[in-house]
Amino acid sequence: MSSPHGRGNIELLSATLAKAKSEDRAALVAYLPAGFPTVDGGIEAVKAVIAGGADVVEIGLPHSDPVLDGPVIQTADDIALRGGVKIADVIRTVREAHEATGAPVLVMTYWNPIDRYGVERFTAELAAAGGAGCILPDLPVQESALWREHAEKHGLATVFVVAPSSKDERLATITEAGSGFVYAASLMGVTGTRESVGNQAQDLVRRTRATEGARRGLPVCVGLGVSNVEQAREVASFADGVIVGSAFVKLLLDAPDLPAGLEAVRALAGELAEGVRRS
């Protein structure tokens, strides 16, 4: 499945989101950190969520200072970092997960690790591994030209994050510059499970869709706080994709062993996959 010409899988990502839309449902996007509970265990976890029904997977690149991630993902990142996870392990996770499943796999990462690793090197390796793109929560659009040039050259999506505080003008800039989809953070604050995802997310999706870039068909996926079937159903009623992370990670953290954790994430993915159907 990985590309012999070093071309990434942005087209596969777009086709997968379009297919979900044609089936009158939202896509289910799952997030799992690389290297957690181990590199091999993390790869098995990605396969399990896809087997359960996730359409797209985001692989987190563990970072020591994650500004967007709540306590559950921070705990998992800490385990991964203590285990010595490297960028090479993140790339390997993408490669093996994509080759085993054929699903689009993105990397979610803060900018600093890529900057240190080298933009050209990172995009070339991610593309060669069959990656579909990157979600870059802390890269300002106005400083993203170098990244976007290399990502485009290698067939990788550039997914920016918008928040309820984003002004309409900024939303327009982001949808103009981004590709693959827009990551709409449903509320202010960090990732984690929430009681309610609510109106802020719906308003943000409406405002994002009103921009010129989104009117050309850039999907809007909502994350931060979605953890159960009811919330997935609510978000699926107005978004193109539903992003779930902490709920999967928590199951792996709480499981007595890896096989039990894999079964739990597979089962949750199955429930959520039902929830995103708009019947």
C-alpha positions in Angstrom: 0.0 0.0 0.0 2.8 2.4 0.7 3.7 4.5 -2.3 6.7 3.4 -4.4 7.1 7.0 -5.7 7.1 8.5 -2.3 3.7 10.0 -2.9 1.5 10.4 0.2 -2.1 9.4 0.4 -4.0 12.7 0.4 -6.3 11.3 -2.4 -7.1 8.3 -0.3 -8.0 10.5 2.7 -10.3 12.7 0.4 -11.9 9.6 -1.1 -12.6 8.0 2.3 -14.3 11.2 3.6 -16.2 11.5 0.3 -17.4 7.9 0.6 -18.7 8.5 4.1 -20.6 11.5 2.8 -22.1 9.4 0.0 -23.3 6.9 2.6 -25.0 9.8 4.4 -22.9 9.5 7.5 -20.0 11.2 9.2 -16.5 9.6 9.0 -15.2 8.2 12.2 -11.6 9.5 12.9 -9.7 7.8 15.7 -6.6 9.2 17.5 -4.0 7.0 19.1 -0.4 8.0 20.2 2.5 6.2 18.7 4.6 4.1 21.1 1.7 3.5 23.5 1.6 1.2 25.4 4.6 0.1 23.3 5.5 0.7 19.6 4.1 -2.8 18.6 1.1 -2.5 21.0 0.3 0.9 19.5 0.4 -0.5 15.9 -2.0 -3.3 17.1 -4.3 -0.7 18.7 -4.5 1.2 15.3 -5.4 -2.0 13.5 -8.1 -2.7 16.2 -9.9 0.6 15.9 -9.9 0.3 12.1 -11.2 -3.3 12.4 -13.9 -1.9 14.7 -15.1 0.7 12.2 -12.8 3.8 12.2 -12.4 5.3 8.7 -9.4 7.4 9.3 -6.7 7.3 12.0 -4.5 10.0 13.5 -1.2 8.9 15.0 0.0 11.2 17.8 3.7 12.0 17.8 4.3 12.1 21.6 5.6 15.4 22.8 6.8 16.5 26.2 4.8 19.8 26.2 1.5 19.1 24.5 -0.6 22.3 24.6 -3.7 20.7 23.2 -3.8 17.4 24.9 -5.6 16.7 28.2 -4.4 14.4 31.1 -5.4 11.1 29.5 -3.3 11.6 26.3 -0.5 13.3 28.3 -0.3 10.1 30.5 0.0 7.9 27.3 2.5 10.3 25.8 4.6 10.1 29.0 4.6 6.3 28.8 5.6 6.4 25.1 8.4 8.9 25.8 9.7 7.0 28.8 9.7 3.9 26.5 12.1 5.8 24.1 9.7 6.4 21.2 11.4 8.1 18.2 10.1 9.8 15.0 11.2 6.6 13.2 8.8 4.6 15.4 6.0 7.1 14.5 6.7 6.6 10.8 6.9 2.8 11.3 3.5 2.9 13.0 2.0 4.8 10.0 3.6 2.4 7.6 2.5 -0.8 9.3 -1.0 0.4 10.2 -1.6 1.6 6.6 -0.2 -1.5 5.0 -2.3 -3.8 7.2 -5.6 -2.0 6.7 -5.5 0.2 3.6 -7.0 3.1 5.7 -5.7 6.7 5.5 -3.3 7.4 8.4 -2.3 10.9 9.4 0.2 12.1 12.0 -0.8 14.7 14.6 2.2 16.6 15.8 3.4 19.8 17.3 5.7 21.8 15.1 9.0 21.6 17.1 9.8 17.9 16.5 9.3 18.3 12.7 11.4 21.5 12.7 14.2 19.7 14.5 13.9 16.6 12.3 13.8 18.6 9.1 10.7 19.4 7.0 11.9 17.8 3.8 13.1 14.6 5.6 9.9 14.3 7.6 7.5 14.8 4.7 9.5 12.5 2.4 9.5 9.7 5.0 5.9 10.1 5.9 4.9 10.0 2.2 7.1 6.9 1.6 5.4 5.2 4.5 2.0 5.7 2.9 0.9 8.5 5.3 -2.0 10.7 4.3 -0.9 14.0 5.9 -0.4 15.9 9.1 -2.5 17.7 11.7 -0.5 20.6 13.0 -2.3 22.2 16.0 0.4 24.8 16.8 1.7 25.8 13.4 0.4 29.3 12.5 -1.0 29.4 8.9 1.1 32.5 8.2 4.3 30.6 9.0 3.3 27.4 7.2 4.6 28.1 3.6 7.7 25.9 3.9 5.7 23.0 5.4 2.9 23.3 2.8 5.4 23.4 -0.1 6.9 20.1 0.9 3.6 18.5 1.9 2.1 19.3 -1.4 5.2 18.0 -3.3 4.8 14.7 -1.4 1.0 14.3 -1.7 0.3 15.0 2.0 -2.7 16.8 3.5 -2.1 19.8 5.8 -4.8 19.9 8.4 -5.1 23.0 10.5 -7.0 23.3 13.8 -9.7 26.0 14.3 -11.4 26.8 17.6 -14.6 28.6 18.7 -12.4 31.7 19.4 -11.2 31.8 15.7 -12.5 34.9 14.0 -14.2 34.5 10.6 -11.3 36.1 8.8 -8.9 33.6 10.3 -11.2 30.7 9.4 -11.1 31.9 5.8 -7.3 32.0 5.8 -7.2 28.5 7.3 -9.6 26.9 4.9 -7.8 28.6 2.0 -4.4 27.1 3.1 -5.5 23.7 4.5 -6.1 20.5 2.7 -7.6 17.1 3.6 -10.0 18.4 6.1 -10.3 21.1 8.8 -10.0 20.0 12.4 -12.6 21.9 14.4 -11.9 21.9 18.1 -15.4 21.8 19.7 -14.5 23.9 22.7 -11.8 26.0 24.2 -9.3 24.0 26.3 -7.6 20.7 26.0 -8.6 17.3 24.7 -10.5 14.9 27.0 -13.9 13.5 27.5 -16.7 16.0 28.2 -20.2 15.8 29.4 -21.4 17.8 26.5 -20.0 18.9 23.1 -22.8 21.2 22.4 -23.6 24.4 20.5 -20.1 25.9 20.2 -19.1 23.1 17.9 -22.1 23.5 15.7 -21.6 27.2 15.4 -17.9 26.7 14.5 -18.7 24.2 11.8 -21.3 26.6 10.3 -18.9 29.5 10.3 -16.1 27.3 8.8 -18.3 26.0 6.1 -19.3 29.5 5.1 -15.7 30.3 4.0 -14.7 30.3 0.4 -12.2 27.4 0.9 -14.7 25.2 2.6 -17.3 25.9 0.0 -15.0 24.3 -2.5 -15.6 21.1 -0.5 -13.0 20.9 2.3 -14.6 18.6 5.0 -14.9 19.8 8.6 -14.3 17.2 11.3 -15.0 17.9 15.0 -12.8 16.7 17.9 -12.2 17.5 21.6 -14.6 16.0 24.0 -16.4 13.3 21.9 -16.3 10.1 23.9 -19.6 8.2 23.6 -22.2 7.2 21.1 -24.7 9.9 22.0 -22.0 12.6 21.5 -20.8 11.0 18.2 -24.4 11.0 17.0 -24.9 14.6 17.9 -21.7 15.8 16.2 -22.4 13.6 13.1 -25.6 15.5 12.6 -23.7 18.6 11.6 -20.0 17.6 10.9 -18.3 15.6 8.1 -16.3 13.7 10.6 -16.2 12.8 14.3 -12.8 12.7 16.0 -12.3 10.5 19.1 -9.1 10.2 21.0 -9.1 10.2 24.8 -11.9 7.7 25.0 -9.8 5.1 23.1 -6.6 6.0 25.0 -8.3 5.7 28.4 -9.5 2.1 27.5 -5.9 1.1 26.8 -4.7 2.8 30.0 -7.4 1.1 32.1 -7.1 -2.4 30.6 -5.5 -5.2 32.6 -3.4 -6.3 29.6 -3.0 -5.4 25.9 -5.4 -8.1 24.5 -8.2 -6.8 26.8 -7.3 -3.2 25.7 -7.4 -4.1 22.0 -10.8 -5.8 22.4 -12.1 -2.7 24.3 -11.0 -0.2 21.6 -12.3 -2.4 18.8 -15.7 -2.6 20.6 -15.8 1.2 21.2 -14.9 1.9 17.5 -17.8 -0.4 16.5 -20.3 1.5 18.7 -19.1 4.9 17.5 -19.2 3.7 13.9 -22.9 3.0 14.4 -23.3 6.4 16.1 -22.0 8.4 13.2 -24.7 7.0 10.9 -27.3 9.6 10.5 -30.4 7.4 10.4 
